[in-house]
Amino acid sequence: MADLKSKRLIYLKGFLFLVILLFAAGLIIAQTRSWQITLLLLLVIWSAARLYYFMFYVIEKYVDPEYKFAGITSFLQYLLRKKQK
């Protein structure tokens, strides 16, 4: 599959991810009606976003400029290679 190059489609893709996130989170909150579950859900969403940012942006820009990410699997392989050296 070729890389997505259209700016409009890239923004659409991001918007659709946001819609899925809000829809799924809304359903979970509506099902549980618990402030504790809502807080935990917010923490999961926030920490997952920060982890993703760390794995790809922080490592590439501040730790190892030679590292180019291709997904979570490539990050795990990167860690294993670093550990073996």
PyMOL Python script that loads the backbone (N, CA, C, O; Angstrom):
from pymol import cmd

cmd.read_pdbstr("""\
ATOM      1  N   MET A   1       0.838  -1.175   0.000  1.00  0.00           N
ATOM      2  CA  MET A   1       0.000   0.000   0.000  1.00  0.00           C
ATOM      3  C   MET A   1       0.887   1.243   0.000  1.00  0.00           C
ATOM      4  O   MET A   1       1.844   1.321   0.771  1.00  0.00           O
ATOM      5  N   ALA A   2       0.583   2.191  -0.838  1.00  0.00           N
ATOM      6  CA  ALA A   2       1.367   3.417  -0.960  1.00  0.00           C
ATOM      7  C   ALA A   2       1.095   4.357   0.220  1.00  0.00           C
ATOM      8  O   ALA A   2       0.048   4.289   0.863  1.00  0.00           O
ATOM      9  N   ASP A   3       2.065   5.231   0.483  1.00  0.00           N
ATOM     10  CA  ASP A   3       1.891   6.236   1.531  1.00  0.00           C
ATOM     11  C   ASP A   3       0.790   7.210   1.145  1.00  0.00           C
ATOM     12  O   ASP A   3       0.609   7.543  -0.026  1.00  0.00           O
ATOM     13  N   LEU A   4       0.063   7.656   2.154  1.00  0.00           N
ATOM     14  CA  LEU A   4      -0.984   8.650   1.958  1.00  0.00           C
ATOM     15  C   LEU A   4      -0.312  10.015   1.790  1.00  0.00           C
ATOM     16  O   LEU A   4       0.449  10.432   2.663  1.00  0.00           O
ATOM     17  N   LYS A   5      -0.576  10.710   0.698  1.00  0.00           N
ATOM     18  CA  LYS A   5       0.083  11.979   0.419  1.00  0.00           C
ATOM     19  C   LYS A   5      -0.865  13.178   0.408  1.00  0.00           C
ATOM     20  O   LYS A   5      -0.418  14.319   0.528  1.00  0.00           O
ATOM     21  N   SER A   6      -2.139  12.935   0.268  1.00  0.00           N
ATOM     22  CA  SER A   6      -3.110  14.015   0.219  1.00  0.00           C
ATOM     23  C   SER A   6      -3.317  14.600   1.617  1.00  0.00           C
ATOM     24  O   SER A   6      -3.675  13.883   2.551  1.00  0.00           O
ATOM     25  N   LYS A   7      -3.087  15.912   1.754  1.00  0.00           N
ATOM     26  CA  LYS A   7      -3.279  16.560   3.050  1.00  0.00           C
ATOM     27  C   LYS A   7      -4.718  16.438   3.529  1.00  0.00           C
ATOM     28  O   LYS A   7      -4.963  16.227   4.717  1.00  0.00           O
ATOM     29  N   ARG A   8      -5.661  16.568   2.617  1.00  0.00           N
ATOM     30  CA  ARG A   8      -7.085  16.464   2.994  1.00  0.00           C
ATOM     31  C   ARG A   8      -7.394  15.076   3.544  1.00  0.00           C
ATOM     32  O   ARG A   8      -8.097  14.948   4.546  1.00  0.00           O
ATOM     33  N   LEU A   9      -6.870  14.034   2.892  1.00  0.00           N
ATOM     34  CA  LEU A   9      -7.117  12.670   3.364  1.00  0.00           C
ATOM     35  C   LEU A   9      -6.413  12.383   4.687  1.00  0.00           C
ATOM     36  O   LEU A   9      -6.926  11.635   5.518  1.00  0.00           O
ATOM     37  N   ILE A  10      -5.242  12.976   4.879  1.00  0.00           N
ATOM     38  CA  ILE A  10      -4.537  12.808   6.156  1.00  0.00           C
ATOM     39  C   ILE A  10      -5.348  13.441   7.284  1.00  0.00           C
ATOM     40  O   ILE A  10      -5.505  12.847   8.350  1.00  0.00           O
ATOM     41  N   TYR A  11      -5.864  14.653   7.046  1.00  0.00           N
ATOM     42  CA  TYR A  11      -6.709  15.296   8.062  1.00  0.00           C
ATOM     43  C   TYR A  11      -7.996  14.511   8.277  1.00  0.00           C
ATOM     44  O   TYR A  11      -8.462  14.395   9.411  1.00  0.00           O
ATOM     45  N   LEU A  12      -8.574  13.975   7.217  1.00  0.00           N
ATOM     46  CA  LEU A  12      -9.782  13.158   7.341  1.00  0.00           C
ATOM     47  C   LEU A  12      -9.503  11.920   8.186  1.00  0.00           C
ATOM     48  O   LEU A  12     -10.304  11.550   9.045  1.00  0.00           O
ATOM     49  N   LYS A  13      -8.377  11.292   7.939  1.00  0.00           N
ATOM     50  CA  LYS A  13      -7.996  10.108   8.709  1.00  0.00           C
ATOM     51  C   LYS A  13      -7.868  10.460  10.192  1.00  0.00           C
ATOM     52  O   LYS A  13      -8.375   9.733  11.046  1.00  0.00           O
ATOM     53  N   GLY A  14      -7.194  11.572  10.504  1.00  0.00           N
ATOM     54  CA  GLY A  14      -7.068  12.014  11.894  1.00  0.00           C
ATOM     55  C   GLY A  14      -8.420  12.310  12.516  1.00  0.00           C
ATOM     56  O   GLY A  14      -8.670  11.950  13.666  1.00  0.00           O
ATOM     57  N   PHE A  15      -9.293  12.964  11.763  1.00  0.00           N
ATOM     58  CA  PHE A  15     -10.634  13.274  12.250  1.00  0.00           C
ATOM     59  C   PHE A  15     -11.428  11.989  12.530  1.00  0.00           C
ATOM     60  O   PHE A  15     -12.138  11.898  13.532  1.00  0.00           O
ATOM     61  N   LEU A  16     -11.303  11.005  11.640  1.00  0.00           N
ATOM     62  CA  LEU A  16     -12.014   9.735  11.848  1.00  0.00           C
ATOM     63  C   LEU A  16     -11.497   9.003  13.085  1.00  0.00           C
ATOM     64  O   LEU A  16     -12.275   8.365  13.794  1.00  0.00           O
ATOM     65  N   PHE A  17     -10.196   9.088  13.349  1.00  0.00           N
ATOM     66  CA  PHE A  17      -9.668   8.510  14.589  1.00  0.00           C
ATOM     67  C   PHE A  17     -10.273   9.209  15.801  1.00  0.00           C
ATOM     68  O   PHE A  17     -10.610   8.559  16.790  1.00  0.00           O
ATOM     69  N   LEU A  18     -10.412  10.528  15.727  1.00  0.00           N
ATOM     70  CA  LEU A  18     -11.033  11.284  16.817  1.00  0.00           C
ATOM     71  C   LEU A  18     -12.484  10.855  17.012  1.00  0.00           C
ATOM     72  O   LEU A  18     -12.929  10.686  18.148  1.00  0.00           O
ATOM     73  N   VAL A  19     -13.218  10.678  15.934  1.00  0.00           N
ATOM     74  CA  VAL A  19     -14.619  10.246  16.020  1.00  0.00           C
ATOM     75  C   VAL A  19     -14.705   8.872  16.692  1.00  0.00           C
ATOM     76  O   VAL A  19     -15.544   8.659  17.566  1.00  0.00           O
ATOM     77  N   ILE A  20     -13.844   7.950  16.286  1.00  0.00           N
ATOM     78  CA  ILE A  20     -13.842   6.615  16.901  1.00  0.00           C
ATOM     79  C   ILE A  20     -13.532   6.718  18.393  1.00  0.00           C
ATOM     80  O   ILE A  20     -14.187   6.079  19.216  1.00  0.00           O
ATOM     81  N   LEU A  21     -12.530   7.527  18.732  1.00  0.00           N
ATOM     82  CA  LEU A  21     -12.153   7.717  20.133  1.00  0.00           C
ATOM     83  C   LEU A  21     -13.310   8.250  20.962  1.00  0.00           C
ATOM     84  O   LEU A  21     -13.619   7.712  22.025  1.00  0.00           O
ATOM     85  N   LEU A  22     -13.946   9.303  20.478  1.00  0.00           N
ATOM     86  CA  LEU A  22     -15.051   9.910  21.224  1.00  0.00           C
ATOM     87  C   LEU A  22     -16.253   8.977  21.313  1.00  0.00           C
ATOM     88  O   LEU A  22     -16.899   8.896  22.358  1.00  0.00           O
ATOM     89  N   PHE A  23     -16.551   8.282  20.238  1.00  0.00           N
ATOM     90  CA  PHE A  23     -17.684   7.362  20.224  1.00  0.00           C
ATOM     91  C   PHE A  23     -17.458   6.211  21.206  1.00  0.00           C
ATOM     92  O   PHE A  23     -18.339   5.889  22.003  1.00  0.00           O
ATOM     93  N   ALA A  24     -16.282   5.597  21.144  1.00  0.00           N
ATOM     94  CA  ALA A  24     -15.980   4.468  22.031  1.00  0.00           C
ATOM     95  C   ALA A  24     -15.932   4.910  23.493  1.00  0.00           C
ATOM     96  O   ALA A  24     -16.486   4.240  24.364  1.00  0.00           O
ATOM     97  N   ALA A  25     -15.275   6.030  23.761  1.00  0.00           N
ATOM     98  CA  ALA A  25     -15.209   6.529  25.137  1.00  0.00           C
ATOM     99  C   ALA A  25     -16.601   6.889  25.646  1.00  0.00           C
ATOM    100  O   ALA A  25     -16.933   6.605  26.797  1.00  0.00           O
ATOM    101  N   GLY A  26     -17.410   7.508  24.802  1.00  0.00           N
ATOM    102  CA  GLY A  26     -18.783   7.854  25.189  1.00  0.00           C
ATOM    103  C   GLY A  26     -19.604   6.617  25.521  1.00  0.00           C
ATOM    104  O   GLY A  26     -20.363   6.618  26.489  1.00  0.00           O
ATOM    105  N   LEU A  27     -19.457   5.570  24.730  1.00  0.00           N
ATOM    106  CA  LEU A  27     -20.186   4.328  25.015  1.00  0.00           C
ATOM    107  C   LEU A  27     -19.729   3.694  26.325  1.00  0.00           C
ATOM    108  O   LEU A  27     -20.550   3.199  27.097  1.00  0.00           O
ATOM    109  N   ILE A  28     -18.434   3.707  26.572  1.00  0.00           N
ATOM    110  CA  ILE A  28     -17.927   3.140  27.835  1.00  0.00           C
ATOM    111  C   ILE A  28     -18.461   3.926  29.021  1.00  0.00           C
ATOM    112  O   ILE A  28     -18.916   3.338  30.002  1.00  0.00           O
ATOM    113  N   ILE A  29     -18.411   5.246  28.938  1.00  0.00           N
ATOM    114  CA  ILE A  29     -18.907   6.088  30.038  1.00  0.00           C
ATOM    115  C   ILE A  29     -20.406   5.913  30.216  1.00  0.00           C
ATOM    116  O   ILE A  29     -20.889   5.852  31.346  1.00  0.00           O
ATOM    117  N   ALA A  30     -21.148   5.832  29.121  1.00  0.00           N
ATOM    118  CA  ALA A  30     -22.603   5.648  29.205  1.00  0.00           C
ATOM    119  C   ALA A  30     -22.946   4.284  29.820  1.00  0.00           C
ATOM    120  O   ALA A  30     -23.920   4.162  30.563  1.00  0.00           O
ATOM    121  N   GLN A  31     -22.143   3.266  29.508  1.00  0.00           N
ATOM    122  CA  GLN A  31     -22.393   1.931  30.051  1.00  0.00           C
ATOM    123  C   GLN A  31     -22.124   1.865  31.545  1.00  0.00           C
ATOM    124  O   GLN A  31     -22.885   1.247  32.290  1.00  0.00           O
ATOM    125  N   THR A  32     -21.043   2.502  31.984  1.00  0.00           N
ATOM    126  CA  THR A  32     -20.637   2.361  33.388  1.00  0.00           C
ATOM    127  C   THR A  32     -21.231   3.428  34.297  1.00  0.00           C
ATOM    128  O   THR A  32     -21.547   3.158  35.456  1.00  0.00           O
ATOM    129  N   ARG A  33     -21.382   4.634  33.771  1.00  0.00           N
ATOM    130  CA  ARG A  33     -21.873   5.775  34.564  1.00  0.00           C
ATOM    131  C   ARG A  33     -21.120   5.919  35.888  1.00  0.00           C
ATOM    132  O   ARG A  33     -21.702   6.165  36.944  1.00  0.00           O
ATOM    133  N   SER A  34     -19.818   5.758  35.780  1.00  0.00           N
ATOM    134  CA  SER A  34     -18.958   5.815  36.960  1.00  0.00           C
ATOM    135  C   SER A  34     -17.874   6.859  36.745  1.00  0.00           C
ATOM    136  O   SER A  34     -17.201   6.853  35.714  1.00  0.00           O
ATOM    137  N   TRP A  35     -17.700   7.753  37.709  1.00  0.00           N
ATOM    138  CA  TRP A  35     -16.663   8.760  37.569  1.00  0.00           C
ATOM    139  C   TRP A  35     -15.285   8.127  37.666  1.00  0.00           C
ATOM    140  O   TRP A  35     -14.330   8.633  37.077  1.00  0.00           O
ATOM    141  N   GLN A  36     -15.165   7.004  38.418  1.00  0.00           N
ATOM    142  CA  GLN A  36     -13.873   6.321  38.528  1.00  0.00           C
ATOM    143  C   GLN A  36     -13.461   5.732  37.175  1.00  0.00           C
ATOM    144  O   GLN A  36     -12.309   5.862  36.760  1.00  0.00           O
ATOM    145  N   ILE A  37     -14.414   5.083  36.489  1.00  0.00           N
ATOM    146  CA  ILE A  37     -14.124   4.517  35.172  1.00  0.00           C
ATOM    147  C   ILE A  37     -13.814   5.633  34.182  1.00  0.00           C
ATOM    148  O   ILE A  37     -12.924   5.489  33.343  1.00  0.00           O
ATOM    149  N   THR A  38     -14.536   6.735  34.272  1.00  0.00           N
ATOM    150  CA  THR A  38     -14.280   7.876  33.394  1.00  0.00           C
ATOM    151  C   THR A  38     -12.861   8.406  33.611  1.00  0.00           C
ATOM    152  O   THR A  38     -12.144   8.676  32.648  1.00  0.00           O
ATOM    153  N   LEU A  39     -12.462   8.552  34.868  1.00  0.00           N
ATOM    154  CA  LEU A  39     -11.114   9.024  35.170  1.00  0.00           C
ATOM    155  C   LEU A  39     -10.063   8.039  34.662  1.00  0.00           C
ATOM    156  O   LEU A  39      -9.072   8.448  34.056  1.00  0.00           O
ATOM    157  N   LEU A  40     -10.272   6.751  34.902  1.00  0.00           N
ATOM    158  CA  LEU A  40      -9.326   5.741  34.423  1.00  0.00           C
ATOM    159  C   LEU A  40      -9.241   5.735  32.900  1.00  0.00           C
ATOM    160  O   LEU A  40      -8.157   5.585  32.337  1.00  0.00           O
ATOM    161  N   LEU A  41     -10.369   5.895  32.241  1.00  0.00           N
ATOM    162  CA  LEU A  41     -10.390   5.948  30.781  1.00  0.00           C
ATOM    163  C   LEU A  41      -9.599   7.146  30.276  1.00  0.00           C
ATOM    164  O   LEU A  41      -8.832   7.025  29.321  1.00  0.00           O
ATOM    165  N   LEU A  42      -9.780   8.299  30.906  1.00  0.00           N
ATOM    166  CA  LEU A  42      -9.017   9.487  30.528  1.00  0.00           C
ATOM    167  C   LEU A  42      -7.519   9.280  30.740  1.00  0.00           C
ATOM    168  O   LEU A  42      -6.708   9.715  29.922  1.00  0.00           O
ATOM    169  N   LEU A  43      -7.150   8.615  31.838  1.00  0.00           N
ATOM    170  CA  LEU A  43      -5.737   8.335  32.094  1.00  0.00           C
ATOM    171  C   LEU A  43      -5.152   7.375  31.056  1.00  0.00           C
ATOM    172  O   LEU A  43      -4.013   7.548  30.622  1.00  0.00           O
ATOM    173  N   VAL A  44      -5.918   6.379  30.664  1.00  0.00           N
ATOM    174  CA  VAL A  44      -5.457   5.438  29.640  1.00  0.00           C
ATOM    175  C   VAL A  44      -5.247   6.162  28.314  1.00  0.00           C
ATOM    176  O   VAL A  44      -4.227   5.971  27.653  1.00  0.00           O
ATOM    177  N   ILE A  45      -6.210   6.990  27.928  1.00  0.00           N
ATOM    178  CA  ILE A  45      -6.099   7.725  26.661  1.00  0.00           C
ATOM    179  C   ILE A  45      -4.900   8.657  26.697  1.00  0.00           C
ATOM    180  O   ILE A  45      -4.120   8.697  25.746  1.00  0.00           O
ATOM    181  N   TRP A  46      -4.741   9.406  27.781  1.00  0.00           N
ATOM    182  CA  TRP A  46      -3.642  10.362  27.899  1.00  0.00           C
ATOM    183  C   TRP A  46      -2.296   9.645  27.890  1.00  0.00           C
ATOM    184  O   TRP A  46      -1.384  10.051  27.169  1.00  0.00           O
ATOM    185  N   SER A  47      -2.161   8.581  28.687  1.00  0.00           N
ATOM    186  CA  SER A  47      -0.868   7.903  28.774  1.00  0.00           C
ATOM    187  C   SER A  47      -0.528   7.178  27.469  1.00  0.00           C
ATOM    188  O   SER A  47       0.644   7.111  27.100  1.00  0.00           O
ATOM    189  N   ALA A  48      -1.519   6.635  26.768  1.00  0.00           N
ATOM    190  CA  ALA A  48      -1.261   5.989  25.480  1.00  0.00           C
ATOM    191  C   ALA A  48      -0.756   7.009  24.468  1.00  0.00           C
ATOM    192  O   ALA A  48       0.156   6.722  23.693  1.00  0.00           O
ATOM    193  N   ALA A  49      -1.349   8.195  24.476  1.00  0.00           N
ATOM    194  CA  ALA A  49      -0.902   9.246  23.556  1.00  0.00           C
ATOM    195  C   ALA A  49       0.519   9.696  23.891  1.00  0.00           C
ATOM    196  O   ALA A  49       1.325   9.909  22.985  1.00  0.00           O
ATOM    197  N   ARG A  50       0.833   9.841  25.151  1.00  0.00           N
ATOM    198  CA  ARG A  50       2.181  10.249  25.569  1.00  0.00           C
ATOM    199  C   ARG A  50       3.208   9.172  25.245  1.00  0.00           C
ATOM    200  O   ARG A  50       4.324   9.485  24.830  1.00  0.00           O
ATOM    201  N   LEU A  51       2.841   7.904  25.432  1.00  0.00           N
ATOM    202  CA  LEU A  51       3.745   6.805  25.094  1.00  0.00           C
ATOM    203  C   LEU A  51       4.037   6.793  23.600  1.00  0.00           C
ATOM    204  O   LEU A  51       5.185   6.626  23.190  1.00  0.00           O
ATOM    205  N   TYR A  52       3.016   6.968  22.796  1.00  0.00           N
ATOM    206  CA  TYR A  52       3.179   7.002  21.345  1.00  0.00           C
ATOM    207  C   TYR A  52       4.114   8.147  20.951  1.00  0.00           C
ATOM    208  O   TYR A  52       5.015   7.957  20.133  1.00  0.00           O
ATOM    209  N   TYR A  53       3.907   9.324  21.525  1.00  0.00           N
ATOM    210  CA  TYR A  53       4.755  10.492  21.277  1.00  0.00           C
ATOM    211  C   TYR A  53       6.197  10.183  21.670  1.00  0.00           C
ATOM    212  O   TYR A  53       7.126  10.507  20.930  1.00  0.00           O
ATOM    213  N   PHE A  54       6.384   9.560  22.826  1.00  0.00           N
ATOM    214  CA  PHE A  54       7.718   9.215  23.294  1.00  0.00           C
ATOM    215  C   PHE A  54       8.402   8.228  22.353  1.00  0.00           C
ATOM    216  O   PHE A  54       9.554   8.426  21.968  1.00  0.00           O
ATOM    217  N   MET A  55       7.680   7.154  21.980  1.00  0.00           N
ATOM    218  CA  MET A  55       8.269   6.104  21.161  1.00  0.00           C
ATOM    219  C   MET A  55       8.746   6.639  19.816  1.00  0.00           C
ATOM    220  O   MET A  55       9.765   6.184  19.297  1.00  0.00           O
ATOM    221  N   PHE A  56       8.040   7.576  19.261  1.00  0.00           N
ATOM    222  CA  PHE A  56       8.357   7.994  17.912  1.00  0.00           C
ATOM    223  C   PHE A  56       9.014   9.366  17.841  1.00  0.00           C
ATOM    224  O   PHE A  56      10.070   9.494  17.221  1.00  0.00           O
ATOM    225  N   TYR A  57       8.450  10.367  18.435  1.00  0.00           N
ATOM    226  CA  TYR A  57       9.013  11.707  18.287  1.00  0.00           C
ATOM    227  C   TYR A  57      10.240  11.908  19.179  1.00  0.00           C
ATOM    228  O   TYR A  57      11.293  12.329  18.700  1.00  0.00           O
ATOM    229  N   VAL A  58      10.108  11.614  20.457  1.00  0.00           N
ATOM    230  CA  VAL A  58      11.190  11.885  21.396  1.00  0.00           C
ATOM    231  C   VAL A  58      12.430  11.064  21.065  1.00  0.00           C
ATOM    232  O   VAL A  58      13.535  11.603  21.029  1.00  0.00           O
ATOM    233  N   ILE A  59      12.261   9.772  20.824  1.00  0.00           N
ATOM    234  CA  ILE A  59      13.412   8.926  20.510  1.00  0.00           C
ATOM    235  C   ILE A  59      14.106   9.428  19.247  1.00  0.00           C
ATOM    236  O   ILE A  59      15.331   9.553  19.222  1.00  0.00           O
ATOM    237  N   GLU A  60      13.336   9.714  18.204  1.00  0.00           N
ATOM    238  CA  GLU A  60      13.927  10.136  16.926  1.00  0.00           C
ATOM    239  C   GLU A  60      14.588  11.513  17.013  1.00  0.00           C
ATOM    240  O   GLU A  60      15.654  11.719  16.433  1.00  0.00           O
ATOM    241  N   LYS A  61      13.979  12.446  17.722  1.00  0.00           N
ATOM    242  CA  LYS A  61      14.476  13.822  17.730  1.00  0.00           C
ATOM    243  C   LYS A  61      15.536  14.085  18.800  1.00  0.00           C
ATOM    244  O   LYS A  61      16.430  14.904  18.584  1.00  0.00           O
ATOM    245  N   TYR A  62      15.457  13.408  19.951  1.00  0.00           N
ATOM    246  CA  TYR A  62      16.335  13.747  21.066  1.00  0.00           C
ATOM    247  C   TYR A  62      17.294  12.637  21.482  1.00  0.00           C
ATOM    248  O   TYR A  62      18.360  12.928  22.023  1.00  0.00           O
ATOM    249  N   VAL A  63      16.947  11.383  21.248  1.00  0.00           N
ATOM    250  CA  VAL A  63      17.768  10.279  21.730  1.00  0.00           C
ATOM    251  C   VAL A  63      18.646   9.706  20.620  1.00  0.00           C
ATOM    252  O   VAL A  63      19.860   9.589  20.785  1.00  0.00           O
ATOM    253  N   ASP A  64      18.032   9.350  19.490  1.00  0.00           N
ATOM    254  CA  ASP A  64      18.755   8.692  18.409  1.00  0.00           C
ATOM    255  C   ASP A  64      18.237   9.195  17.061  1.00  0.00           C
ATOM    256  O   ASP A  64      17.271   8.649  16.528  1.00  0.00           O
ATOM    257  N   PRO A  65      18.872  10.231  16.507  1.00  0.00           N
ATOM    258  CA  PRO A  65      18.404  10.807  15.240  1.00  0.00           C
ATOM    259  C   PRO A  65      18.447   9.833  14.065  1.00  0.00           C
ATOM    260  O   PRO A  65      17.786  10.064  13.053  1.00  0.00           O
ATOM    261  N   GLU A  66      19.210   8.753  14.184  1.00  0.00           N
ATOM    262  CA  GLU A  66      19.280   7.764  13.105  1.00  0.00           C
ATOM    263  C   GLU A  66      18.076   6.822  13.102  1.00  0.00           C
ATOM    264  O   GLU A  66      17.812   6.157  12.100  1.00  0.00           O
ATOM    265  N   TYR A  67      17.355   6.764  14.204  1.00  0.00           N
ATOM    266  CA  TYR A  67      16.189   5.887  14.304  1.00  0.00           C
ATOM    267  C   TYR A  67      15.031   6.482  13.507  1.00  0.00           C
ATOM    268  O   TYR A  67      14.667   7.643  13.699  1.00  0.00           O
ATOM    269  N   LYS A  68      14.464   5.688  12.622  1.00  0.00           N
ATOM    270  CA  LYS A  68      13.276   6.096  11.863  1.00  0.00           C
ATOM    271  C   LYS A  68      12.178   5.079  12.162  1.00  0.00           C
ATOM    272  O   LYS A  68      12.345   3.882  11.924  1.00  0.00           O
ATOM    273  N   PHE A  69      11.076   5.558  12.674  1.00  0.00           N
ATOM    274  CA  PHE A  69      10.020   4.656  13.115  1.00  0.00           C
ATOM    275  C   PHE A  69       9.157   4.165  11.970  1.00  0.00           C
ATOM    276  O   PHE A  69       8.997   4.833  10.949  1.00  0.00           O
ATOM    277  N   ALA A  70       8.606   2.979  12.173  1.00  0.00           N
ATOM    278  CA  ALA A  70       7.664   2.421  11.206  1.00  0.00           C
ATOM    279  C   ALA A  70       6.489   1.783  11.931  1.00  0.00           C
ATOM    280  O   ALA A  70       5.652   1.134  11.304  1.00  0.00           O
ATOM    281  N   GLY A  71       6.420   1.961  13.232  1.00  0.00           N
ATOM    282  CA  GLY A  71       5.326   1.391  14.000  1.00  0.00           C
ATOM    283  C   GLY A  71       5.830   0.872  15.335  1.00  0.00           C
ATOM    284  O   GLY A  71       7.025   0.927  15.627  1.00  0.00           O
ATOM    285  N   ILE A  72       4.913   0.375  16.132  1.00  0.00           N
ATOM    286  CA  ILE A  72       5.255  -0.112  17.468  1.00  0.00           C
ATOM    287  C   ILE A  72       6.213  -1.297  17.386  1.00  0.00           C
ATOM    288  O   ILE A  72       7.132  -1.405  18.198  1.00  0.00           O
ATOM    289  N   THR A  73       6.009  -2.182  16.420  1.00  0.00           N
ATOM    290  CA  THR A  73       6.887  -3.343  16.271  1.00  0.00           C
ATOM    291  C   THR A  73       8.316  -2.900  15.987  1.00  0.00           C
ATOM    292  O   THR A  73       9.259  -3.461  16.546  1.00  0.00           O
ATOM    293  N   SER A  74       8.485  -1.910  15.133  1.00  0.00           N
ATOM    294  CA  SER A  74       9.841  -1.431  14.840  1.00  0.00           C
ATOM    295  C   SER A  74      10.473  -0.802  16.080  1.00  0.00           C
ATOM    296  O   SER A  74      11.686  -0.905  16.267  1.00  0.00           O
ATOM    297  N   PHE A  75       9.678  -0.157  16.927  1.00  0.00           N
ATOM    298  CA  PHE A  75      10.219   0.409  18.160  1.00  0.00           C
ATOM    299  C   PHE A  75      10.687  -0.704  19.090  1.00  0.00           C
ATOM    300  O   PHE A  75      11.755  -0.595  19.692  1.00  0.00           O
ATOM    301  N   LEU A  76       9.907  -1.768  19.214  1.00  0.00           N
ATOM    302  CA  LEU A  76      10.317  -2.892  20.067  1.00  0.00           C
ATOM    303  C   LEU A  76      11.586  -3.550  19.533  1.00  0.00           C
ATOM    304  O   LEU A  76      12.462  -3.924  20.313  1.00  0.00           O
ATOM    305  N   GLN A  77      11.693  -3.695  18.223  1.00  0.00           N
ATOM    306  CA  GLN A  77      12.914  -4.232  17.619  1.00  0.00           C
ATOM    307  C   GLN A  77      14.090  -3.303  17.890  1.00  0.00           C
ATOM    308  O   GLN A  77      15.195  -3.767  18.169  1.00  0.00           O
ATOM    309  N   TYR A  78      13.864  -2.012  17.812  1.00  0.00           N
ATOM    310  CA  TYR A  78      14.903  -1.018  18.117  1.00  0.00           C
ATOM    311  C   TYR A  78      15.403  -1.206  19.551  1.00  0.00           C
ATOM    312  O   TYR A  78      16.611  -1.209  19.792  1.00  0.00           O
ATOM    313  N   LEU A  79      14.483  -1.361  20.498  1.00  0.00           N
ATOM    314  CA  LEU A  79      14.874  -1.562  21.890  1.00  0.00           C
ATOM    315  C   LEU A  79      15.676  -2.840  22.071  1.00  0.00           C
ATOM    316  O   LEU A  79      16.672  -2.849  22.795  1.00  0.00           O
ATOM    317  N   LEU A  80      15.253  -3.921  21.421  1.00  0.00           N
ATOM    318  CA  LEU A  80      15.976  -5.184  21.536  1.00  0.00           C
ATOM    319  C   LEU A  80      17.375  -5.079  20.940  1.00  0.00           C
ATOM    320  O   LEU A  80      18.330  -5.611  21.506  1.00  0.00           O
ATOM    321  N   ARG A  81      17.507  -4.399  19.806  1.00  0.00           N
ATOM    322  CA  ARG A  81      18.833  -4.211  19.209  1.00  0.00           C
ATOM    323  C   ARG A  81      19.734  -3.398  20.117  1.00  0.00           C
ATOM    324  O   ARG A  81      20.917  -3.705  20.264  1.00  0.00           O
ATOM    325  N   LYS A  82      19.171  -2.352  20.731  1.00  0.00           N
ATOM    326  CA  LYS A  82      19.958  -1.502  21.644  1.00  0.00           C
ATOM    327  C   LYS A  82      20.395  -2.301  22.867  1.00  0.00           C
ATOM    328  O   LYS A  82      21.508  -2.126  23.364  1.00  0.00           O
ATOM    329  N   LYS A  83      19.515  -3.179  23.349  1.00  0.00           N
ATOM    330  CA  LYS A  83      19.821  -3.958  24.537  1.00  0.00           C
ATOM    331  C   LYS A  83      20.913  -4.987  24.259  1.00  0.00           C
ATOM    332  O   LYS A  83      21.717  -5.289  25.141  1.00  0.00           O
ATOM    333  N   GLN A  84      20.948  -5.525  23.044  1.00  0.00           N
ATOM    334  CA  GLN A  84      21.925  -6.544  22.679  1.00  0.00           C
ATOM    335  C   GLN A  84      23.325  -5.965  22.484  1.00  0.00           C
ATOM    336  O   GLN A  84      24.314  -6.688  22.612  1.00  0.00           O
ATOM    337  N   LYS A  85      23.421  -4.673  22.175  1.00  0.00           N
ATOM    338  CA  LYS A  85      24.740  -4.051  21.939  1.00  0.00           C
ATOM    339  C   LYS A  85      25.515  -3.830  23.225  1.00  0.00           C
ATOM    340  O   LYS A  85      26.634  -3.319  23.191  1.00  0.00           O
TER     341      LYS A  85
END
""", "prot")
cmd.dss("prot")
cmd.show_as("cartoon", "prot")
cmd.util.cbc("prot")
cmd.orient("prot")
